[in-house]
Amino acid sequence: ILQAAPIAWGALSGLMYLGLKKLFKDNKPYKKIIIYTISIIITSIIANIANTLALVLLGYTDPINNIILFMAYAIPRLLSVPIHVIIYIPICYIVCEKFKKIKFIN
């Protein structure tokens, strides 16, 4: 199960990017940055909540403790979303542009 989390994170962000790319049809740089930003924000929120939920549910059986632990873990994890956006957007943009130059991706 632990190895599935990074795969799910990458698959979710890739699917989110492809869906948003169809929504914003032209390839202007500022639209790409908007697509990356939205993809990363949504993916970070969903992945952090799913990982926190899995962590809490696998560790305890008492429902009250699960709710308290979920909030204790989820809040700091969700606060990291802006950090993910700041770090990942330039990296995604640069890597994708380099891959396009070598015709690795469209």
DSSP file (Angstrom, degrees, kcal/mol; ACC not computed):
  #  RESIDUE AA STRUCTURE BP1 BP2  ACC     N-H-->O    O-->H-N    N-H-->O    O-->H-N    TCO  KAPPA ALPHA  PHI   PSI    X-CA   Y-CA   Z-CA
    1    1 A I    >>        0   0    0      0, 0.0     3,-1.0     0, 0.0     4,-0.7   0.000 360.0 360.0 360.0 -38.6    0.0    0.0    0.0
    2    2 A L  T >4  +     0   0    0      1,-0.3     3,-0.5     2,-0.2     0, 0.0   0.832 360.0  53.8 -64.8 -31.1    2.8    2.4    0.8
    3    3 A Q  T 3> S+     0   0    0      1,-0.2     4,-0.8     2,-0.2    -1,-0.3   0.698  99.8  63.9 -75.1 -17.4    4.3    2.1   -2.7
    4    4 A A  H <> S+     0   0    0     -3,-1.0     4,-2.9     1,-0.2     5,-0.2   0.756  86.6  72.4 -77.0 -24.4    0.9    3.0   -4.2
    5    5 A A  H <X S+     0   0    0     -4,-0.7     4,-2.4    -3,-0.5    -1,-0.2   0.931  98.8  43.4 -61.5 -49.2    0.9    6.5   -2.7
    6    6 A P  H  > S+     0   0    0      0, 0.0     4,-2.3     0, 0.0    -1,-0.2   0.880 115.2  50.8 -64.4 -34.6    3.6    8.0   -5.0
    7    7 A I  H  X S+     0   0    0     -4,-0.8     4,-2.8     2,-0.2     5,-0.2   0.928 111.4  47.3 -65.7 -44.4    2.0    6.3   -8.0
    8    8 A A  H  X S+     0   0    0     -4,-2.9     4,-2.8     2,-0.2     5,-0.2   0.895 110.6  53.1 -63.1 -40.3   -1.4    7.7   -7.1
    9    9 A W  H  X S+     0   0    0     -4,-2.4     4,-2.1    -5,-0.2    -2,-0.2   0.935 113.7  42.0 -60.6 -47.6    0.1   11.2   -6.6
   10   10 A G  H  X S+     0   0    0     -4,-2.3     4,-2.3     2,-0.2    -2,-0.2   0.902 115.9  48.5 -67.8 -42.0    1.7   11.1  -10.0
   11   11 A A  H  X S+     0   0    0     -4,-2.8     4,-2.6     2,-0.2     5,-0.2   0.916 112.2  49.3 -65.4 -42.6   -1.3    9.6  -11.8
   12   12 A L  H  X S+     0   0    0     -4,-2.8     4,-2.4    -5,-0.2    -2,-0.2   0.926 113.3  45.5 -63.4 -45.1   -3.7   12.1  -10.2
   13   13 A S  H  X S+     0   0    0     -4,-2.1     4,-2.3    -5,-0.2    -1,-0.2   0.886 113.4  50.5 -67.7 -36.7   -1.6   15.1  -11.1
   14   14 A G  H  X S+     0   0    0     -4,-2.3     4,-2.4     2,-0.2    -2,-0.2   0.924 112.8  45.3 -65.4 -44.6   -1.1   13.8  -14.7
   15   15 A L  H  X S+     0   0    0     -4,-2.6     4,-2.3     2,-0.2    -2,-0.2   0.894 112.8  51.3 -65.0 -39.8   -4.8   13.2  -15.2
   16   16 A M  H  X S+     0   0    0     -4,-2.4     4,-2.3    -5,-0.2    -2,-0.2   0.913 110.6  49.1 -62.9 -42.7   -5.6   16.6  -13.7
   17   17 A Y  H  X S+     0   0    0     -4,-2.3     4,-2.4     2,-0.2    -2,-0.2   0.925 110.9  49.1 -62.9 -45.8   -3.1   18.3  -16.0
   18   18 A L  H  X S+     0   0    0     -4,-2.4     4,-1.4     1,-0.2    -1,-0.2   0.897 112.1  48.9 -63.2 -40.3   -4.5   16.6  -19.1
   19   19 A G  H  X S+     0   0    0     -4,-2.3     4,-1.0     1,-0.2    -1,-0.2   0.914 114.4  44.4 -65.0 -43.0   -8.1   17.5  -18.2
   20   20 A L  H  X S+     0   0    0     -4,-2.3     4,-2.4     1,-0.2    -2,-0.2   0.819 106.4  61.2 -71.9 -30.3   -7.1   21.2  -17.6
   21   21 A K  H  < S+     0   0    0     -4,-2.4    -1,-0.2     1,-0.2    -2,-0.2   0.866 103.9  49.9 -64.1 -35.4   -5.0   21.3  -20.7
   22   22 A K  H  < S+     0   0    0     -4,-1.4    -1,-0.2     1,-0.2    -2,-0.2   0.823 109.4  52.5 -69.9 -31.0   -8.2   20.5  -22.7
   23   23 A L  H  < S+     0   0    0     -4,-1.0     2,-0.9     1,-0.2    -2,-0.2   0.917 112.0  45.1 -70.8 -43.8  -10.0   23.3  -20.9
   24   24 A F  S  < S-     0   0    0     -4,-2.4    -1,-0.2     1,-0.2    11,-0.0  -0.857  78.9-175.9 -99.6  98.8   -7.3   25.9  -21.7
   25   25 A K        +     0   0    0     -2,-0.9    -1,-0.2    -3,-0.2     2,-0.1   0.863  52.2  69.5 -74.0 -40.2   -6.7   25.1  -25.4
   26   26 A D  S    S-     0   0    0      1,-0.1     2,-0.1    -4,-0.0    -2,-0.0  -0.386  77.8-126.0 -84.2 163.4   -3.8   27.4  -26.5
   27   27 A N        +     0   0    0     -2,-0.1    -1,-0.1     4,-0.1    -2,-0.1  -0.164  49.2 149.8-101.5  38.1   -0.2   27.0  -25.3
   28   28 A K    >>  -     0   0    0      1,-0.1     4,-1.9    -2,-0.1     3,-0.6  -0.477  53.5-122.5 -70.7 143.2    0.5   30.4  -23.9
   29   29 A P  H 3> S+     0   0    0      0, 0.0     4,-2.1     0, 0.0     5,-0.2   0.863 109.6  53.3 -57.0 -39.6    3.1   30.3  -21.1
   30   30 A Y  H 3> S+     0   0    0      1,-0.2     4,-1.8     2,-0.2     5,-0.1   0.849 108.1  51.2 -68.6 -30.2    0.8   32.0  -18.5
   31   31 A K  H <> S+     0   0    0     -3,-0.6     4,-2.5     2,-0.2    -1,-0.2   0.865 107.8  52.8 -71.4 -35.4   -2.0   29.4  -19.2
   32   32 A K  H  X S+     0   0    0     -4,-1.9     4,-2.8     2,-0.2    -2,-0.2   0.912 108.9  49.7 -62.8 -41.3    0.5   26.6  -18.7
   33   33 A I  H  X S+     0   0    0     -4,-2.1     4,-2.5     2,-0.2    -2,-0.2   0.885 110.2  50.5 -66.1 -38.0    1.4   28.1  -15.3
   34   34 A I  H  X S+     0   0    0     -4,-1.8     4,-2.7     2,-0.2     5,-0.2   0.920 111.2  48.8 -63.5 -43.3   -2.2   28.3  -14.4
   35   35 A I  H  X S+     0   0    0     -4,-2.5     4,-2.6     2,-0.2     5,-0.2   0.932 112.5  47.6 -62.7 -46.0   -2.8   24.7  -15.3
   36   36 A Y  H  X S+     0   0    0     -4,-2.8     4,-2.7     2,-0.2     5,-0.2   0.923 112.6  50.2 -59.9 -44.1    0.3   23.6  -13.3
   37   37 A T  H  X S+     0   0    0     -4,-2.5     4,-2.5     2,-0.2    -2,-0.2   0.947 113.2  43.5 -62.1 -50.3   -0.9   25.7  -10.3
   38   38 A I  H  X S+     0   0    0     -4,-2.7     4,-2.5     1,-0.2     5,-0.3   0.920 115.0  50.3 -62.7 -43.8   -4.4   24.3  -10.3
   39   39 A S  H  X S+     0   0    0     -4,-2.6     4,-2.5    -5,-0.2     5,-0.2   0.926 113.3  45.1 -59.8 -46.3   -3.2   20.7  -10.9
   40   40 A I  H  X S+     0   0    0     -4,-2.7     4,-2.6    -5,-0.2     5,-0.2   0.899 113.2  49.8 -68.6 -40.5   -0.7   20.9   -8.1
   41   41 A I  H  X S+     0   0    0     -4,-2.5     4,-2.3    -5,-0.2    -2,-0.2   0.962 115.6  41.7 -62.9 -51.3   -3.1   22.5   -5.6
   42   42 A I  H  X S+     0   0    0     -4,-2.5     4,-2.5     1,-0.2     5,-0.2   0.920 117.0  48.0 -64.3 -43.9   -5.9   20.0   -6.2
   43   43 A T  H  X S+     0   0    0     -4,-2.5     4,-2.9    -5,-0.3     5,-0.3   0.913 111.5  50.4 -63.1 -43.2   -3.5   17.0   -6.2
   44   44 A S  H  X S+     0   0    0     -4,-2.6     4,-2.4    -5,-0.2     5,-0.2   0.914 112.5  46.5 -62.0 -43.2   -1.7   18.2   -3.0
   45   45 A I  H  X S+     0   0    0     -4,-2.3     4,-2.2    -5,-0.2     5,-0.2   0.957 116.8  42.6 -65.2 -50.0   -5.0   18.6   -1.2
   46   46 A I  H  X S+     0   0    0     -4,-2.5     4,-2.6     1,-0.2     5,-0.2   0.931 117.2  46.6 -63.6 -45.9   -6.5   15.3   -2.3
   47   47 A A  H  X S+     0   0    0     -4,-2.9     4,-2.8    -5,-0.2     5,-0.2   0.905 112.8  49.0 -65.6 -41.6   -3.2   13.3   -1.8
   48   48 A N  H  X S+     0   0    0     -4,-2.4     4,-2.3    -5,-0.3    -1,-0.2   0.908 113.5  46.3 -65.8 -40.6   -2.5   14.8    1.7
   49   49 A I  H  X S+     0   0    0     -4,-2.2     4,-2.7    -5,-0.2    -2,-0.2   0.930 114.7  47.6 -66.4 -43.6   -6.1   14.1    2.9
   50   50 A A  H  X S+     0   0    0     -4,-2.6     4,-2.4    -5,-0.2    -2,-0.2   0.920 113.7  47.1 -63.6 -43.8   -5.9   10.6    1.5
   51   51 A N  H  X S+     0   0    0     -4,-2.8     4,-2.4     2,-0.2    -1,-0.2   0.907 113.9  47.7 -64.4 -41.3   -2.5    9.9    3.0
   52   52 A T  H  X S+     0   0    0     -4,-2.3     4,-2.5    -5,-0.2     5,-0.2   0.916 111.7  50.1 -65.7 -42.8   -3.6   11.3    6.4
   53   53 A L  H  X S+     0   0    0     -4,-2.7     4,-2.8     1,-0.2     5,-0.2   0.915 112.2  47.3 -62.1 -43.6   -6.8    9.3    6.4
   54   54 A A  H  X S+     0   0    0     -4,-2.4     4,-1.9     2,-0.2    -1,-0.2   0.907 111.9  50.8 -63.9 -41.6   -4.9    6.1    5.6
   55   55 A L  H  X S+     0   0    0     -4,-2.4     4,-0.6    -5,-0.2    -2,-0.2   0.921 115.3  41.8 -61.4 -45.2   -2.3    6.8    8.3
   56   56 A V  H >X S+     0   0    0     -4,-2.5     4,-1.6     1,-0.2     3,-0.8   0.926 115.1  48.4 -71.1 -45.5   -5.0    7.5   10.9
   57   57 A L  H 3< S+     0   0    0     -4,-2.8    -1,-0.2     1,-0.2    -2,-0.2   0.797 110.2  51.8 -69.8 -27.5   -7.3    4.6   10.0
   58   58 A L  H 3< S+     0   0    0     -4,-1.9    -1,-0.2    -5,-0.2    -2,-0.2   0.673 113.0  46.4 -79.7 -15.2   -4.5    2.0    9.9
   59   59 A G  H << S+     0   0    0     -3,-0.8     2,-0.3    -4,-0.6    -2,-0.2   0.795 113.5  25.4 -99.1 -29.7   -3.3    3.0   13.3
   60   60 A Y     <  -     0   0    0     -4,-1.6    -1,-0.1     1,-0.1     0, 0.0  -0.906  43.4-161.1-138.2 159.9   -6.3    3.2   15.6
   61   61 A T        +     0   0    0     -2,-0.3    -1,-0.1    -3,-0.1    -4,-0.0   0.585  64.6  99.5-114.9 -17.3   -9.8    1.8   16.0
   62   62 A D     >  -     0   0    0      1,-0.2     4,-2.2     2,-0.0     5,-0.2  -0.612  64.4-147.7 -75.0 119.8  -11.5    4.3   18.4
   63   63 A P  H  > S+     0   0    0      0, 0.0     4,-2.1     0, 0.0     5,-0.2   0.852  95.3  52.3 -59.3 -37.5  -13.5    6.8   16.2
   64   64 A I  H  > S+     0   0    0      1,-0.2     4,-2.2     2,-0.2     5,-0.2   0.936 111.4  46.3 -65.7 -45.2  -13.0    9.8   18.6
   65   65 A N  H  > S+     0   0    0      1,-0.2     4,-2.9     2,-0.2     5,-0.2   0.869 109.7  56.0 -63.9 -35.9   -9.2    9.3   18.5
   66   66 A N  H  X S+     0   0    0     -4,-2.2     4,-2.6     2,-0.2    -1,-0.2   0.914 108.6  46.5 -62.1 -43.2   -9.4    8.9   14.7
   67   67 A I  H  X S+     0   0    0     -4,-2.1     4,-2.2     2,-0.2    -2,-0.2   0.929 114.9  46.1 -65.7 -44.9  -11.1   12.3   14.3
   68   68 A I  H  X S+     0   0    0     -4,-2.2     4,-2.3     1,-0.2    -2,-0.2   0.927 115.6  46.0 -64.1 -45.0   -8.6   14.0   16.6
   69   69 A L  H  X S+     0   0    0     -4,-2.9     4,-2.4     2,-0.2     5,-0.3   0.887 109.7  55.1 -65.9 -38.6   -5.6   12.4   15.0
   70   70 A F  H  X S+     0   0    0     -4,-2.6     4,-3.3    -5,-0.2     5,-0.2   0.940 111.6  43.5 -59.4 -46.8   -6.9   13.2   11.5
   71   71 A M  H  X S+     0   0    0     -4,-2.2     4,-1.8     1,-0.2    -1,-0.2   0.893 112.5  53.2 -65.6 -39.0   -7.2   16.9   12.4
   72   72 A A  H  < S+     0   0    0     -4,-2.3    -1,-0.2    -5,-0.2    -2,-0.2   0.862 120.1  33.1 -66.0 -34.9   -3.8   16.9   14.1
   73   73 A Y  H  X S+     0   0    0     -4,-2.4     4,-1.6    -5,-0.1    -2,-0.2   0.858 116.7  54.1 -86.2 -38.5   -2.2   15.4   11.0
   74   74 A A  H  X S+     0   0    0     -4,-3.3     4,-2.9    -5,-0.3     5,-0.3   0.888 101.1  57.3 -68.5 -40.8   -4.3   17.0    8.3
   75   75 A I  H  X S+     0   0    0     -4,-1.8     4,-1.8    -5,-0.2    -1,-0.2   0.948 110.4  41.5 -61.4 -51.9   -3.9   20.6    9.3
   76   76 A P  H  > S+     0   0    0      0, 0.0     4,-0.6     0, 0.0    -1,-0.2   0.890 115.7  51.9 -63.1 -35.5   -0.1   20.7    9.1
   77   77 A R  H >< S+     0   0    0     -4,-1.6     3,-0.9     1,-0.2    -2,-0.2   0.914 110.2  47.7 -65.8 -41.4   -0.1   18.7    5.9
   78   78 A L  H >< S+     0   0    0     -4,-2.9     3,-1.4     1,-0.3    -1,-0.2   0.808 103.6  61.9 -70.3 -27.9   -2.6   21.0    4.2
   79   79 A L  H 3< S+     0   0    0     -4,-1.8     4,-0.4    -5,-0.3    -1,-0.3   0.706  95.5  63.3 -67.7 -17.9   -0.5   24.0    5.3
   80   80 A S  T <X S+     0   0    0     -3,-0.9     4,-2.1    -4,-0.6     3,-0.3   0.569  77.2  90.0 -81.8  -8.1    2.3   22.5    3.2
   81   81 A V  H <> S+     0   0    0     -3,-1.4     4,-2.3     1,-0.2    -1,-0.2   0.911  84.2  51.3 -58.0 -46.6    0.2   22.9   -0.1
   82   82 A P  H  > S+     0   0    0      0, 0.0     4,-2.4     0, 0.0    -1,-0.2   0.866 108.8  52.9 -59.9 -32.5    1.5   26.5   -0.8
   83   83 A I  H  > S+     0   0    0     -4,-0.4     4,-2.2    -3,-0.3     5,-0.2   0.912 107.5  51.0 -66.9 -41.7    5.1   25.2   -0.4
   84   84 A H  H  X S+     0   0    0     -4,-2.1     4,-3.1     1,-0.2     5,-0.3   0.922 110.8  49.2 -59.0 -43.8    4.3   22.4   -2.9
   85   85 A V  H  X S+     0   0    0     -4,-2.3     4,-1.8     1,-0.2    -2,-0.2   0.933 111.3  48.1 -62.6 -46.7    3.0   25.0   -5.3
   86   86 A I  H  < S+     0   0    0     -4,-2.4    -1,-0.2     1,-0.2    -2,-0.2   0.879 120.4  37.4 -63.1 -38.8    6.0   27.3   -5.0
   87   87 A I  H  X S+     0   0    0     -4,-2.2     4,-1.0    -5,-0.2    -2,-0.2   0.919 119.6  43.3 -80.5 -45.1    8.5   24.4   -5.4
   88   88 A Y  H  X S+     0   0    0     -4,-3.1     4,-3.2    -5,-0.2     5,-0.3   0.807  99.7  66.2 -79.5 -31.5    6.8   22.3   -8.1
   89   89 A I  H  X S+     0   0    0     -4,-1.8     4,-2.6    -5,-0.3     5,-0.2   0.957 105.5  41.6 -60.7 -53.0    5.5   24.9  -10.6
   90   90 A P  H  > S+     0   0    0      0, 0.0     4,-2.5     0, 0.0     5,-0.2   0.907 116.9  50.1 -61.0 -37.4    8.9   26.1  -11.8
   91   91 A I  H  X S+     0   0    0     -4,-1.0     4,-2.7     2,-0.2     5,-0.3   0.948 112.6  45.7 -64.6 -48.2   10.2   22.5  -11.8
   92   92 A C  H  X S+     0   0    0     -4,-3.2     4,-2.5     1,-0.2     5,-0.2   0.914 114.4  48.7 -60.3 -43.9    7.2   21.2  -13.8
   93   93 A Y  H  X S+     0   0    0     -4,-2.6     4,-2.2    -5,-0.3    -2,-0.2   0.939 114.5  43.8 -63.6 -47.8    7.4   24.1  -16.3
   94   94 A I  H  X S+     0   0    0     -4,-2.5     4,-2.2    -5,-0.2    -2,-0.2   0.930 115.9  47.0 -64.9 -46.7   11.2   23.8  -16.9
   95   95 A V  H  X S+     0   0    0     -4,-2.7     4,-2.5    -5,-0.2    -2,-0.2   0.926 113.3  48.2 -63.7 -44.9   11.1   20.0  -17.2
   96   96 A C  H  X S+     0   0    0     -4,-2.5     4,-2.1    -5,-0.3    -1,-0.2   0.897 111.5  50.1 -64.4 -39.2    8.1   20.0  -19.6
   97   97 A E  H  X S+     0   0    0     -4,-2.2     4,-1.7    -5,-0.2    -1,-0.2   0.895 111.5  48.5 -66.1 -38.7    9.6   22.7  -21.8
   98   98 A K  H  X S+     0   0    0     -4,-2.2     4,-1.6     2,-0.2    -2,-0.2   0.912 110.9  50.5 -66.0 -42.1   12.9   20.8  -22.0
   99   99 A F  H  <>S+     0   0    0     -4,-2.5     5,-3.1     1,-0.2     6,-0.7   0.870 108.9  52.3 -63.5 -36.5   11.0   17.5  -22.8
  100  100 A K  H ><5S+     0   0    0     -4,-2.1     3,-1.0     3,-0.2    -1,-0.2   0.869 105.5  55.1 -67.5 -35.6    9.1   19.4  -25.6
  101  101 A K  H 3<5S+     0   0    0     -4,-1.7    -1,-0.2     1,-0.3    -2,-0.2   0.864 111.8  42.5 -66.4 -35.2   12.4   20.6  -27.1
  102  102 A I  T 3<5S-     0   0    0     -4,-1.6    -1,-0.3    -5,-0.1    -2,-0.2   0.334 115.6-118.6 -92.5   9.1   13.7   17.1  -27.4
  103  103 A K  T < 5S+     0   0    0     -3,-1.0    -3,-0.2     2,-0.1    -2,-0.1   0.816  74.8 131.8  59.1  35.9   10.3   15.9  -28.6
  104  104 A F  S   <S+     0   0    0     -5,-3.1     2,-0.3    -6,-0.2    -4,-0.2   0.809  77.3  14.0 -80.3 -33.9    9.9   13.6  -25.7
  105  105 A I              0   0    0     -6,-0.7    -2,-0.1    -9,-0.2    -1,-0.1  -0.884 360.0 360.0-133.6 166.3    6.3   14.9  -25.1
  106  106 A N              0   0    0     -2,-0.3    -6,-0.1    -3,-0.1    -1,-0.0   0.443 360.0 360.0 -83.8 360.0    3.8   17.0  -27.1
